[in-house]
Amino acid sequence: MVSPKTPRLFSVLLVFFACYVSPSSSRVSLSASPTTLTRANRTVTVRWSGVDSPSELDWLGIFSPPDSANDEFIGYVFLNASDGWRSGSGSVDIPLVNLRANYAFRVFRWKREEVNYRHHDHDNNPLPGIRHRLAASEEVRFEAAAGPDQIHLSFTDREDEMRVMFVTADGAESFVSYGLDAARLGNISATMVRRYERKDMCDFPANSSIGWRDPGSIHDGVMKNLEKGKKYYYTVGSDAGGWSPIHSFISRDGDSNETIAFLFGDMGTYTPYATFYRIQEESRSTVKWILRDIESLGDKPMFVSHIGDISYARGFAWIWDEFFNQIEPIASRIPYHVCIGNHEYDWPTQPWRPEWSYGVYGKDGGGECGVPYSIRFKMPGNSSFPTGTGAPDTQNLYFSFDAGVVHFLYISTETNFLQGSDQYNFIKADLESIDRNKTPFVVVQGHRPMYTTSNEIRDAPMRERMLENLEPLLVQNNVTLALWGHVHRYERFCPLKNFRCADVTSNFTSIGGAPVHLVIGMAGQDWQPIWEPRPDHTDVPIYPQPERSMYRGGEFGYTRLVATREKLTLSYIGNHDGQVHDRVEILSGQILKSEDEKILQSGGDAVLVESVLPWYVKAASVLVVGILVGYVLGLITRSRRDSLERSQWTPVKSEEM
């Protein structure tokens, strides 16, 4: 006997299949090739056919692991990215990174009447709907998925060492093999292994099934007893899990009279697909031009400073994997140093939340609360700050090192920097202990700027505390440059002290007293704040450039620092053409030590030239030489005085981009 409820149940099932399974789904085919990717060939071609009445909203979802729910994709590409999409067939090529789990692809139909503007991405664009799945592909995997990946170098606290970090899937015992000859890597160092878990994330989306992906095991090895300024070759891994290709780097040389560094903030990550947050497409150009510079400069010690807002993962774990693969061509060759930014750390439950900061520290960290940043990088020093949640302490907050003729100090603007804090005491002690004979230049770096002419009102309470607590330390200790990110523009200021440019009446010492501040957060993130408008033009805003702002522009790029004992040059390279668009030059003040310094020296000793000319020729020569020497000394004295009055700062004409 048939139950009276049977027709009703049958109707419900019909409605279900009509809503969730497209009538054309049985005829849509989807394939991916190759199904096994390698480190050298990691691009998959996804092909589809049989899509009836194709729509501009039809899309391809990228999933890893393959059994992820339909709404837990890592990214998506609209089918109209293929030239032949209107025929119902097409293909796209997608470069993938090793997530230590297989990939799969699914095609969905998304109808215009189903667009939900409340379910949107970072830019308020609706996220694609998952109601009608048309097809799914076979799985795609990486060959030797447990092999080493995401290789990056950094300094340790010792000049004769170099740290290398990398990721494996299983955390099995791995090593660093290195030496001066690529064919004989006879030195072996074991690696330590750390990892973090989903429970270590402090909130959504980092601890959710949408945002969390297993990060693998992070290996940390140190190459020791390195000779100064030599080219070393190395590989990482193991016989069981496989070895990386052989990479090389130039070891540190504290005796070098040259320092080279690439400095920027807020670079972020490019992905070949759209995802829940905006990607930073310009980051590819930044990497490209820095690689160009590394090649052209040759085998010299150099390094990178990335001052906050590193990957912009913001709780979506696979973005970190994309980031480290993106920078590996740089970071496997030269050390890559970082300091913490709001998009690595900030969340309302963080332990340091003074009353004035509630408009400053928000949810920019995406629930990561500094954990991936702290485990994936290891900077010099041992600074840390407890999370208060049982998760690993936040690390890599403040540290310093010497590189050639420059002392570099990194600070955290996201944790306590006020007088009396551990960080303040570290900054004060570090600046007061610098040997200016060894490193005549000092560069301080942090994420949020002490000075900016952008209309960044939210951070105003923080800037007030930075000016009150930190600026006196920079001024009193003759800091040369202060570099900041956070504002996604480039801006260079005059030598500043309390908003005033140094001038001839200022009591600055010959090697500082008024640091040159620069904002360099233009390496990739494309959201740009407006400049600060004139207060009496609110209806029709006018954005005057204050006198203290010597150059400002919105072009993406990075800065390149080259310093010798006599001069430091910082150049702003634009991504649109790879050329220099602004430059500041700062003299060390160590060219002449005193007014009566001997003009002719050889190895520190005066050179005496014996003459055999007649006495009257000698007398005339002495008179002429005396006049010439007096003239030259006068020019030198005047030049030196003028240089001191400019606080050793040489401006270069700027242009607005």
MARBA-137261 format. One record per residue: x, z, y of N, C-alpha, C, CB in turn. Coordinates in steps of 0.05 Angstrom, whole numbers, plus 5000, padded with zeros to 4 digits. Glycine has a CB too. Example, Ala and Ser with C-alpha at 12.3 -4.5 7.8 and 13.67 -1.06 7.14 Angstrom:
REM MARBA-137261
526451564886524651564910526451564934522651814911 525751424955527351434979525851575001528251144988 
***
This chain:
REM MARBA-137261
501750004976500050005000501850005025498150255000 501149835044502749815069501750015089502549525081 503650165100502950365120501950235145505250555125 499950365159499050255185501250245205496750425195 503350415201505550415221507450185217507050675218 507250035195509149825190509149605211508649695163 506849505219506849295240508149395266504049195246 507549655273508749765298511749775295507550045303 512849865272515649885268516949605269516350015241 515549405257516649135257516849025285514748955240 514849095302514849005330517149125346512249085344 517649385340519949515353522549385346520049815346 522949315320525349185312525748915325525449165281 523448775327523648505340524548535369520848365339 523448735383524248775411527248855413522549005424 528149015394530949105393532748865391531449305370 532148695371533948465366533748265389533248325340 531448245402531148055424532848145448528248035432 533048415451534448525474537448535469533448805480 538348605445541148665440542648445425541348925425 541348265413542648045399541647785410542248065368 543347635423542547375434541747185413544647265452 539647015417538946815397541246625390536646655407 543146595409545346405404547746535391546146275429 547546805386549946945377550946845350549447235375 549046755333549946665306551446405308547446635288 551246255329552545995331555146015348550745795343 555646235361558046265378560446345360557646475400 562546195363565046265349567146355369566146015332 568846545359570846665376573346705359569846925389 575646615368578146655353580446715372578746405337 582446845360584846915376587346825360584947215381 589246705374591646605361594046635380591246305353 596346725370596846805342595647085338599846805336 595347165313594247425307596547635305592647425281 599047545305601347725306603047655330602947715279 603447845348605047805372607747935368603647915396 609747835383612447945383613148025411614447755371 615448165414616448235440617047985457618948415438 617947775444618647525458616247355464620747375442 614247375447611847205450609347385448611746975428 608447475471606247675471603747565484607147925485 603447305486601147175498599247085476601846945516 596747165477594747085458592846875471593147325447 592146675456590146475465587446535452591046185459 585446595468582746655458580946405463581546905472 579746305442578046065443575146135435579145835426 573246015448570546045441569045775441569146245459 566845755427565145515428562345595420566345295409 560445425426557645465418556045645436557645575391 557045695461555445865479553345695492557345985501 550745755486548445605497548045685526545945655480 547245475542546645525570548545715584543745635573 551145635584553145815595552545895624555945685593 553246155630552746265656555346365668550746505654 555446365694557846465708558346765702557646425738 556346905692556747185685557547235656554147325691 557647035640558647075612561547165614558346815595 562247355596564947475599566147535572564847725616 568847555572570447625549571547905552572647415544 570948085534572048355535574548385518569848555526 576448545528578948605514578748895504581448555532 579148935478578749205467581249285451576249215449 582049535455584249655439583849955441587049575449 583550095418583449985391580949805386583550205370 581049645364578849455360576149575355579549285337 575949825346573349945341572250095365573650135318 573350045389572350175413569450085418574050095437 567850265430565050195437565049965457563650445448 562849835459562649595476563249665505559849475474 562649905514563049975542565850105546560950165552 567550095526570250215528572350005526570650425506 571849775539573849565541576149655559572549305552 578449535555580649585574580749385596583349575559 579349155592579248955613577348725606582048845620 576948545624575148325619575948075636572248405625 575147845625575647595639573047435637578047425626 572147325659569647165658570346895645568547125687 568446795630568946545615569346315635566646485597 568346335659568746115678571646085688566946145702 573446265677576346235683577445995668577846485675 575945885648576745655633575445405646575945675603 577045195648576044945661573544835648578244735662 573344855621571144725608568844915601572044605583 568545125615566645335608563745235608566845575627 563045035626560344945628559344805602559944755651 561244715586560544585560559844795539562744405551 560245045544559845255524562245305508557545175507 564545175514567045215499569245255520567644975480 571345385511573645415528575745605516572745525555 577845655532579945835522581345955546581945685505 582546195542584146325562586646435548582646545576 588846435563591346555553591646825567593846375559 592147035551592347305561594947435551589847475553 596847495569599247645561598447935555601447635582 599248045533598548315525601048495523597048315498 600648755526602848935522602249105497603249125546 604349215485604049365460602849635466606849395446 600349675458598949935462599050095436596049885470 600650015416601050165391598350175376602050445397 596549995382594049965367593249665369591750145379 591749575349591049285349589049225372589749215323 588848965378586948865398584648715384588348685419 582448685397580248505389578848415414578248645369 577248195412575948075435572948035428577247815443 571248065448568348025445567247865469566948295442 565447685463564047535484561247655489563847235477 560547685514557947805522556547615541558348085535 553947625539552247495559551147715578549847335546 551447665604550547855624548647705643553047975640 546147795643544047655658543847775686541347685644 543247605705543147695733541147915738542447455752 538947915723536948125727537848385715534248035714 540048385700541048635688543448755704541948575660 544148625726546348735742545649005754547048535766 547349205749546849475757548949555778546949675733 548049565803549949615825550749915826548749535852 549450075810550350355809552550395788548050545801 553050195771555150205751557250005760554050135722 559150095776560949915790563849995788560249885820 565649815796568449875795569349995822570049615789 572050015825573150145848572350005874576150145846 571849745873571149595897568049565900572449315896 566549725885563649715886562549455875562749755914 564149305859563049075845561849175819565348865840 559449075811558149165786559949105762555449035783 560149305744561549255719559849085701562349525706 561048905685559448725669557748875648561248525655 555448765642553648895623554348825594550848805629 553649015577554348985548551948955530555949235540 549648885541547248885526547148665505544848865544 548348435511548048205493550848115484546647965507 551648205461554248125449553847875433555448355432 555347665439555047405426556947365403555447185446 559347475404561247425383563547625385562347135384 565047655363567347825362569547685347566748105349 572047735355574347595343575547765321576447535364 577447645307579147795288581047965305580647595269 582548145291584348325305587048185310584748575288 588348275331591048175338592848415339591048025366 595148395328597048625327599748535337597248735298 601448735343604248695350605948735326605048885373 607848555322609848585301611548835307611648335299 612148985286613749235289612649405312616749165296 610149475308608749625329610049895335605849675321 611650005317612950255322615550235336613250405296 616449985342619049945355619150045383619749655354 621650065394621950175422620849985443624950225427 619850095464618549945486618750095512615549885478 618249965534618150095560620750245568615750295560 622950105566625650215570626150255600627850045557 627050485608627750525636629950745639625250615652 631750695658634050865664633551055687636550695669 635051265688635151445711637651615711632551625713 638451715734640751895736640152165723641551935766 642252295715642052585708643552735730643352635679 644052995725645453155745648453115743644853445741 649452955724652252905721652852605728653252965693 655052565742655752295750656652125727658052305771 657652245705658652095683656552055661661152225671 654052075668651852035649649751835659650552305643 648151735641645851575648643651625628646551265649 641251685638639051745620637551485614637151955633 636551455590634751235583632351345568636351025565 629951255575627551335563626051095552625751495583 624551135531622950915519620751035502624850735502 618950865492616550945478616550825450613950855493 615750995430615150895403612450995395617350985382 611350875374608650955365608651205349607450735349 610851245333610751465314612651695320611451365287 614351665341616151885348618251935328614552135352 618851745310620951785290623651795303620851555269 625551915289628251955299629351695309630052075277 630251705335631351465348633851535363629251335366 635351325370638051365381638551165404640151335360 640651225419641751045439644550975430641651165468 645050715427647750625419648850465442647550445393 651350545451652350425476655450405475651550595500 656450235493659350195495660049985516660450115468 662649945520663549755540663649465530666349835549 663349435504663349175491660649135477665749135472 659248925484656548875472656748845442655248635484 659048765432659348725403660148975389661448505398 660949185404661749435391660549675406664849455391 658149745399656749965412657150215395653649905414 659650325398660450535380659650815388663350525379 658550855412657651115420654651155413658151165450 653951375401651251425393650251695405651051435361 647851685416646551935426643751945414646451935457 643052185404640352225394638452265417640252475375 635852235412633852265433632052495428632252005436 631152625449629052825447626352685450629353045469 624252795439621652675439619552865451620752595410 617952755469615752895481613252715480616352995510 610952835481608452685484606352865497607552575456 604152755505601952905515599452815501601752875547 597452995502594952945487592552925506594553175467 590352835495587952805511587053075523585652695493 587453295508586753555518588353645543586953765496 590653515547592353585570591253465596595153485566 589653265594588453145618586353335629587052865611 586153355655584453565667581653475673585753655693 581053215672578253135678577852835673577453205707 575452745679574552465676575952295697571552445678 576652045691576351915665578751955646576051615670 580852105655583252125638582652245611585352285652 580852435610580252575584577852465570579952865589 576852235578574452115566575251895547572552005587 573351805530573951595511574251325526571651575491 573251305550573551065566576451045576571651055589 577551265586580151255599582451315580580251445621 582051475560584351565543585151355523583551825529 587751305521588951165498591451315491589550865506 592151325466594451475457596951355471594751455426 598551525484600851435499603351385482601551625521 603251445456605651425440607551655445607151165446 609951635434611951845437614051755457613151925410 614751925476616651855497619351975489615751965524 621351795485624051875477625851895502625251675457 627652095501629452145523632252175512628552405539 634051985518636752005509638651985533637351775490 641052095530643052105552645651985542643552395562 646651785556649251665550651351815566649351355558 653351915553655252115564658052005566655152375549 659752145582662552085585663051795593664052135558 661551705612661751425622664051405643659051335635 665451195641667551135661666151035687669550925651 667451085710666251025736666050725740667751155758 663650635749663350365758663850145738665050315781 663350205712663850015691661149905680665450145668 661249665669658949545657658649635628659049235659 656449775622655949865595653649715583655250175596 653749675557651649545541650349765524652849315524 647749725518646449925502643949805489645550165519 643149935467640649875453639350135444641149675429 636750145441635350385433633650325409633650495457 633250535392631550505369632850625344630950215364 632350505321633450605296633350385275631850855286 634850425254634850225232632050215219636950295211 630750435217628150435204625950315221627350725197 625950375247623850285265624450035281623050495283 627049945279627849715295629249785320625449535301 630949605330632449645354631549455376635449605349 631849545401631149385424633349165427630949555450 632748955443634948775452637148935466633848545470 639548825468641748965482641348925512644448845472 641349145526641249145555643949235567638949325565 644249225593646749315606646149445632648649075610 647949605642647749735668650649785678646150005667 650849845704653349925716653250225721653849775743 655250365710655350655713655850745741657450775694 655250995747655551105774658451125782654251385775 658951105808661651135818661551285844663050855822 662051545843661951715867664151655887662151995859 666151505879668351435897667851175911670951425883 665651045905665150775917664550805946662750645902 665450605961664950595990662450425996667350486005 660850385976658450225980656050345965658849925971 653850355977651350445965649250235968650350715978 647850165946645749965946643250085933646649705932 640950055946638450165935636149985944638050455943 634049985928631549845934629450065936630749625913 628050075959626350305965623550205973627550485986 621450335963618750255969616850465958618049975958 614350445966612250615955609850455948611550835975 608050575932605350475928605250195916603850465954 606950145896607149875884604849825865609749835870 604349995846602149955827602849745806599749865842 600749625794601049475770599249225771600349645745 600349005761598748765757597848755728600348505764 595348685723594348625696593148345696592348845687 593248205673592147935672589147935667593547775650 587848145674584948175670583848375691584248275641 581348365696580048565713579448815696577348445725 579349035710578849285696577149475714581449425687 577149725708575349915723576349965751575250175708 578949925756580049965782581449715792582050205783 581749695818583149465829586049455820583049475860 586949215813589749185806591349115830590048975783 594049125828595849065850597348815844597749305856 596148585850597348335843600048285857595448105850 600348395882602748345896605148495884602448435925 604648685866606848825853608648625838605849035834 607548405828609148205814611248085832607347985802 610448025857612347915876614548105883610947825902 613848365886615948565892617948575870614648845896 617048575845618948575822620648315822617348595796 619348095828620747835827623047825847618847605833 622547915872624647905893626848105888623447935921 626148345878628248535872630048435850626948815864 628848305830630548185809632347975820628748065787 631347815839633047625853635447755866631447465873 634947985880637148125894639148245874635948345911 638148345852639948465832641848245821638348595808 640748015815642347795806644447715826640647555798 643647685851645447585872647647795879643947505897 647048045877648948255884651048295862647548515890 650448215838652348225816652648505804655048135826 654948545792655448795777656349015795657548745755 654449135809655049365826653049595820654749285856 653849845824651950055821649650035841653250335823 647250055832644850055850642550185836644149755858 640450245851638150385838635650335854638650685836 633350415843630750395856629650665864628750245837 628450685887626850915895623950825899627951045921 622150925882619250865884617851125892618150755856 617151145918616451405929613351455928617451435958 612351485904609651565901607651345897608751725924 605351405885603251215877604651005860601851095902 605251085836606950935818605550705804608251115798 603750765786602350555770599550515779602350635741 598350705793595450705800593750695774594750455817 594650835753593050855729590451015734594550985706 590651235748588351395757586451455734586851255779 587651535711586051625689585551415667583551715698 586451165671586150955651588850905639584950695664 589251025615591951065604593550805600591751205578 592150585593593650345586594950225611591750145574 594150295635595450195659598350285660593950285684 598950535651601750625649603350435631601850915639 602250355609603650165591604149905605602050125565 602149805619602549555634604749585655599849465647 604749815669606749855690609549865679606150125704 610050015658612750035648613749765636612950255626 611949615625612749345616613449165640610549215599 611949205662612449045686615149105699610249095706 615949355699618449435712620849425693618249705725 620449385667622649405648624949205655621749345620 624448965664626648785671628548905693625648525681 627349075711628949215731630049475720627349265756 628249635709628949915702630749935678626450075697 631049725661632949725639635749655649631949535617 635949565674638549485685639649665706638349205697 637849785722638749965743636850215742638649835771 637850455749636150695748633750665766637850935756 631550775756628950765770627951045776626750605753 628051125802627351395810624751405824629651515827 623351625821620551655832620251925844618551605809 618251945862617152205870614152195869618152285899 612852415868610052435861608252365885609352715851 606052225880604152155900601352255893604051855904 599452215911596752315907595452185883595052265932 596151935877594751795854596051865827594951495858 598052035827599052145802598052425798602152155802 597352565819597052855817594352975826599152985834 593152875847591053015861588553045844590452885887 587453285845584853355833583953625844584953355801 581353665848580453915861581354175846577453915862 581954155820582654405806585654465806581654385777 587254305820590054365821590554635834591554135837 592754775826593055055834593755095863595255175818 594954905877595554945905593554805922598454845912 591654955934589554845950589055015974586954815934 590955015994590555176018588055086033592955156036 587055266049584455226062584454966079583755466080 586754906092586754676110586954406094589154696128 587354426068587954176053585454056039589954236032 583154166042580854076026580053786032578554256029 580653696056580153416062582453236055579553386091 584753356047587153206041587353146011589653366050 587153345995587553315966584853275953589053555953 584253035943581652975931581852925901580452735945 580652705892580552625864582152385858577652585855 584252335874585752085872587352065846587652065895 587852285831589352275807587752185782590552535802 585152155785583552065762583552255739584551795754 583952515743583952705722586552725706581752635703 588652585715591252605702592752855709592952365708 592452945734593653195744596653205739592353435731 597952975742600852965741602152965713601953185756 600552975692601653005665603152755656599453075645 601852515656603452275648605952235665601652025650 605752275691608052245709610252435701607152305738 609552675693611652885687612952835660610353155687 611552715641612652665615614052395613610552695594 612952195626614051925623616651885639611951725632 617052055660619552035675621152295672618951985705 623752285676625352515678627452475699626752585650 627052605722628852575745631052795744627352585771 633152775760635152995761633753255770637352915781 635253475766634153735774632253845753632853715801 630954065760629154195742626654305756630554425726 625854185778623454275793620954255776623154125819 619254445778616654445763614654625777617054535733 612154575770609954735782607854755760608854595808 606854995755604855035733602254895739604355325728 600954785718598354655722596054855722597954455700 596555085710594455285708592355225688593155315735 592755015672590754935652591754945623589754655657 594255025620595555015593596854755587593455075572 596554555605597854295601600854335610596454075618 602554145602605354155611605554185641606853915601 607554335650608054365679608554095692610454555684 607754085718608353845734611353845741606653835760 612753625736615553605740616353375758617053575713 618953345763619953125780618853145808619252855768 618753395819617553435845619553415868616253715846 621753545866623853525886626553545873623553745908 628353375883631053355871632853195890630953225843 635453185885637253035902639652945886638153205926 641052745896643552655884645152495905642952475859 647752465900649452295916649752025903652252425921 649651815918650151545908652051415928647551375904 654651405921656551295939656851455964655851005946 656151335987656551476013653951586024657751276033 651851596008649251686017648251915999647151456017 647152126012645852335998642852285999646552616010 641452285976638652225974637152485966638051995954 635052555981633452785975630552695972633653005998 629252765950626452705944624852955946626152565916 622452935959620753175962617953105952620753275991 616353315948613553285940611753365963612853455915 610053185972608053245992605453335980607552996010 605353345953602853425939602853715931602453245915 605153845931605354125924606554285948607054165898 606554545945607254715968610054655980607155005959 610054586005612554536019612854716044612754246028 611054916047611155086071613455286069608455236073 614155396092616355586093615855816073616655706121 617955886058617656096038617155996010615556286045 616255746007615755635981618355565967613955385983 618255535941620655445926621655175936620055435896 619854995941620654735950622054745977618254535951 620854895996622054916022624955036020620355096041 625255236004627855366000629855165988627655615983 628854995970630654795958631454595979629254655934 629554495995630154296015632254406035627654206029 631754646044633554776064636354806053632455046073 636554916028639154956017640554686011638955115990 639054496003640354235997641454106022638254045983 639854096043640753966068643154116080638453946088 643154376077645254536090647854526074644454826093 647754426049650154426032651454146030649454526005 650453946044651553676042654253656055649553476056 656153526041658753476051658753206066660953476028 658653216092658352966107660852796107657553026136 663152916100665552756096665252576072668052926094 663852676051663452516027661152326030663052706003 658852426041656452266044655652286074654152356025 656652106091655952126119653052066125657651936135 651551946106648751886111646952056092648251586106 644652126103642752286088639952156090642652586098 638752106067636051976066634152166052636251696052 631952236066629852406055627452236049629052636074 626152276025623952116017621652286006624851905996 619252216014616852346004614552156006616252606019 612252225995610052035993608452016020608152105971 607152236028605452216052607152236077603252436052 606652066097608452046120608152286139607951786134 610352356151610452546173609552406199613252666176 610252156202609451996225608251736216611951936243 606051656229604851396224602951336248603151386197 602651086255600751016276598250886264601950826297 597950906237595450816225593251026230595850776194 590850936228588551116233587951286208586150956243 589951426198589651586173588851866181592351576157 586351916188585452166199585452386178582652136211 584852316153584452516132587052686128583752386106 589352566132591852706127592852856151593952516117 591452856173592352986198593153276194590252966220 591653446180592453726176595153746161590353876161 595653566143598153576128600453496146598053386104 600053286162602253196180602953416200601452946196 600953566209601553796227603353996213598953926236 602854056187604554256173607254136167603154336146 607453876162610053756157611753766182609653466148 610553706205611953726230612954006236610253616253 611254196230611854476236613954596217609354646234 613754516191615454646171617954476163613854696147 617654216162619754046152621353906173618653856133 620053816195621653676215624053826226619853596238 623754096231626154236241628454216221625454526246 627954216195630154196176631453926178629054246148 629853706181630953446184632653416209628753236183 631653526231633153506256635653666256631253586279 635453916248637754096249639954006230636854376241 639253866209641253786190641953496192640353846162 641253376214642153106221641452896199645153106225 639052906189638152706170638152426183635252776159 639052236168639351966179636651816178641351806163 635451806154632951656151630951836137633351406134 628351816144626151946130624251716122624752166148 623851686096622251466085619751576072623951306065 617551436078614951536068613251296058613351676091 611351356041609451156031606651216040609551136000 604751186021601951266024600351076042601751546036 601351006065600150806082601250536073600650856113 599450346067600350106054601149896074598049996036 602949976091604149796111607049866115602549826138 608449696130611149756138611149836167613149516132 612550056174612750136202615450276206610350316210 616850196226619450326233619250456260621750116232 620150696262620050846287622850866299618951126282 622950936325625451006337626451266326625151016369 628951346332629851616324628051826337632851656331 626751986320624552146330625152446327622052086316 624152586347624052886346621552966361626653016358 619653076347617153166359615752956375617653416376 615452716363614052486375615552356398611352576384 617952446404619452326426621852186416620252546446 622351946427624751796420627251936432624551506430 629351936417631952046427632851876451634052056405 633852006472634951856494637551986504632851836518 638551896527641251996535641152286544642151826559 638852406548638752686556638352876533636452726576 637852756509637452926485640053046476636152766463 639953276464642353416455642953366426642153716461 642853116418643353046391646353036386642052786383 647153106361649953076354650652786349650553246329 653152736345654052456343653152316318657052446344 652152466298651352336273648352406267653052426250 646752466286643952506280642552676301643652626254 640752836291639153006308636352896313640453046334 635952646305633252516308633152296286632852386337 631952366263631852166242630151916249630652296217 630851696237629251456239627251466217631051196237 624651486224622551496204621551216198620151676213 621051156173619850906165617650946144622050716153 615450806147613350796127613750546110610450806140 614050576084614750346067612850326043617650366057 610250376047608250376026607050106021606150576031 608549886025607449616025608149456001608349466050 608849585978609949445955607849315937611649625939 605249375940603349255922600449315927603949325895 599849565933596949635937595949495962596649945940 593549375961592749195982590649326001591648945971 589849575996588049696015589549776040586549936003 588649686064590249736088588549886108591249466100 589550106118588150246140588550096166589050536143 586650126185587050006211589150176226584349986226 590250056247591950206265590250396282593650026282 591550596293590150786309589150656335591951036316 586450656340585450516363585850686389582450456360 585650546412585850686437583250846441586350496461 583351096448580951266449578851176469581751556454 579651036490577750956511576650676505579050966538 577050566481576050306474574650326446578250086474 572650496444571350536418569350306412569950796418 568150186433566249976428567649716418564649916453 569849646432571449416425574249516421571349186447 574949596396577449736391579949566399577749806362 581849706412584449586418586549756404584949576449 588449626392590449766375593249746388590449666346 593749896409596349876422598549986404596350026449 600949876406603249966391604750166408605049726382 604750416400606150616417609150556419605750896405 610350666440613150616445614850706421614050756470 614050926408615751026386615650846362614851296379 613650666359613450486337614950226344610450426329 617250186332618949956339618049706325621850016333 616949726302616049496287613849586268618449356271 611749426265609749486245608349226237607649696256 607549216212606248976201604949026175608248746199 603348846166601848876141602748706118598948816146 605148586121606248416099607148586076608548246110 606548506051607648636028610648596026606248536002 612048786013614848756009616249016001616148656035 618749036007620349275999622649296019621349255970 624249506017626649526034629049536016626449786051 631249436028633849426014635849576031634749136009 637149776020639049946034641849866024638550246029 643649806043646449766037648049936057647249456040 649850106047651350286064654250286056650150566063 655950296076658750356073659350616088660650126082 661850706087662450946102662050916132665351026097 662150676142661850636171659050576180663650406179 657450446163654750356172652750346149655050086185 650350426156648050396137646150186148646550666133 645349996132643449786140641049796121644749506139 638649816133636149806118634649566127634550076123 634049386107632649136113629949136100634348896103 628049016114625248986104624948696094623149056126 624448666068624148406056621148346052625648386029 620248126062617448046059616947896033616547876083 614847966019614247835993613447545996612147985979 612447466019611447196021613646986021609747156046 616147066029618246876029620946996020618646766057 621047256014623547376004625647396025624547215982 624947376051626847386073626747656088626447156092 628847716103628947956119627247916144631948026127 625448106150623748096173624148326192620848076164 625548516184626348736202628848866191623948946206 630448986209632949106200633649326220635248906197 634649546210635749756227638549826216633950016226 640449856235643149916228643950186241645049686238 645150356226645850626236648850676230644050846222 650350746251653150796248653551086239654650746275 655651126224656151396213657351586233657951376189 658651486254659951676273662751756263658351916277 663651626241666251696230668351486233665851756201 667851286250669751076254672151186270668550836269 671651336291673751476306673251776305673751376336 675351926299675052206296675552356323676852316275 677152236340677752366366678652156386679852586363 678652226411679452036432682351956430678852156459 684052136421686852076419687751986391688452306429 685851906375686651816348688451566350684051746331 690451566333692451346335691151086328694851406316 691850876342690750616338691750486312691150436362 694450496309695650376286696250576265698150226293 695050546241695550726218695850566193693350936215 697450676175697750546149697850766128700250366147 695750786112695651006092695551276106697950986074 694551296130694351546144696751606161693951766124 698851446159701351496174701551286196703851486156 702651376219703051186241705250986234703751336267 704950746244706950536238708750506262705550266232 711250546258713250516279714650246277715250756279 714650086298715949816297718449836315714049596308 720749776302723349786316723849516330725649856297 724649526357725049276372728049236377723449286398 728948976378731648906384731848746410732948746361 729848756427729848606452731448746473726948556461 732448606495733848736517732048956530734648536538 733449136544732049366555729949286575733949556568 730549086592728549006613726148876600729848826633 726648726578724348606564722648826551725248406542 724149026540722749256528721049396550724649456516 722249436574720849586595718349426603722649626620 718749166607716349006614714249006592717148716620 715248996567713349006545711849266544714848966519 713249486549711949746549709849756571713949976553 710549646595708549646617706049486609709849536642 706549246598704249076591702649206569705248796582 704149316548702749446527701149686537704649526505 702349836555700950066566698349986580702650216586 698449766595696049676609693949586588696649436628 694849436568692949346548691749576532694349156528 693449766524692449996509690450156526694850176501 691150196552689250336569686550196571690450376597 686749926574684249766575682649796549684849476581 684049766526682749786500681450056496684649716478 683050266503682050536500679550586517684150746506 679650476541677350496559674850376547677850376586 675250126536673049996523672050156499673849716514 673950256483673150416459671550666467675550486443 672650796488671351046497668550986507672951176520 668250776523665550706533663750626511665750486554 664850456492663150376470662250616453664650176452 664150796449663451036433661451206447665951196427 661751236474659751406489657051276488660651436518 656951006492654350866491653050896463654650576498 654750876443653750906416652551176411655850846395 653951386421653051656417650351696432655051856427 650151576456647751606471645351486457648051486499 645851286440643651166425643251316398644250876420 644551546395644451696370645251526346641551806366 647251346351648351186331646350986319649551356309 644450906334642250736323642450466337639450866328 642450246321642649976331640049836325645049826319 638249796345635749666340636149366337633649726362 634449236321634448956318631648856327635048866289 631648626341629048516351627148486327629548256365 624648576332622648566311620548356317621348846307 619048286296616948096299614448196284617747816289 612148156295609648236283608848026262607348276304 608248136237607447956216604447886218608148086188 
***
